[in-house]
Amino acid sequence: MAHDPQERNPHKTGHGGRAEFRAQVKATRADFERQVQATRAQIDATNERIEARTGRNLILAVLIGLVLGLAMVFSLIFIKELFMVFAVVIVGFTAFELAEALRRAGRNVPRIPVVISAVAVVPAAFYWDATGQWLATLGGITFIALWRLVELLWPSRRVTLREVRKDIGAAFLIEVYVVFLASFAVLLAAQEGGQWWTLAFLLLVISADTGAYAAGLTFGKHPMAPTISPKKTWEGLAGAALVCLVVGVLLAVFMLGQPWWFGLVFGAVILLAATFGDLAESLVKRDLGIKDMSSWLPGHGGFLDRLDSILPSAAAAYALFLIFG
């Protein structure tokens, strides 16, 4: 009597089915991995094109910007003292960063007194208002100058009087450009309702940077200051202006309780201050012969590379608060 081969070996069909299923899973997984690799290659290629055009790693820049932004917003809205501590850390690192860059350029800037002076100005501005801000800044400059003069007592540290003046001048630059200007943000936040003005001007600076970045990347053809910053374009500035005016009106009406026309003034002033700060830092880096102040913030460069637009904008925002607030 004839028998069906499959009836004689009932496990053969089951084994073949499992093998076929495993082959399908393997093929599906291989196809998925190919798609992931292709997508990743596409993202990397796009990011490389953006980085080549703007000099910034977009993904890392966005992630680090979000972390810093959320920390800043939380501290401003909920605990002003925490914002002061946040500012102490940022200003201290930024002052040290610029001191290191100046030392690499040949200036013997004493780092310890620079950081101590930078850290002292922030709480002075927060707790003792403008008087504390000015006194702490002047005291810090004096402290750094005396430290540098005392260093001349060591034979290995002796240089000409001209070199000493240059070193003290470099320290003066750090204290005024980084520390004093940054302290206006703390001074503003310490005022009654000042946290909202601080948050508003920071949002405007971010809006200006984003608008310039997007418009310059999309439409940028005409360099604005090719000898200082070749990647900045007039199209980018126009995009930043449009965004700043719109965001300025929204912030004035819904956050600051000001009339709509003040938003136009606010947006225009911060746009000019942020652009000036950006170009000023680019000029400093050009004179020092460096691309970024440091590599501490991947995708951004250094702390000063992120604060360049904020520093003069803080002083401008405080002036507007005194006039309109």
Secondary structure, 3 states (H helix, E strand, C coil): CCCCHHHHCHHHHHHHHHHHHHHHHHHHHHHHHHHHHHHHHHHHHHHHHHHHHHCCCHHHHHHHHHHHHHHHHHHHHHCHHHHHHHHHHHHHHHHHHHHHHHHHCCCCCCHHHHHHHHHHHHHHHHHHHHHHHHHHHHHHHHHHHHHHHHHHHCHHHCCCHHHHHHHHHHHHHHHHHHHHHHHHHHHHHCCCCHHHHHHHHHHHHHHHHHHHHHHHHHHCCCEEECCCEEEEEHHHHHHHHHHHHHHHHHHHHHCCCCCHHHHHHHHHHHHHHHHHHHHHHHHHHHHHCCCCCCCCECCCECHHHHHCCHHHHHHHHHHHHHHHC
